[in-house]
């Protein structure tokens, strides 16, 4: 009976570690997206300061790039949630 208890207890501990790993993965995904968007914004602002006439083109490409990064981040968070609850 004690070996069954140890086995069930280790499954519970492994499930808690899985939750911790999923949370850590979500944090890494969100921080990576925030860093990527900040790099895009910084580059766009620098280039707009150099060439103000190209501002609308740079702004639109910046928005598209930020949207792609947000999409990848959303996909990563969905995978984390699926790992946690399924």
Order of alpha helices (4+ residues) and beta strands (2+ residues): alpha-alpha
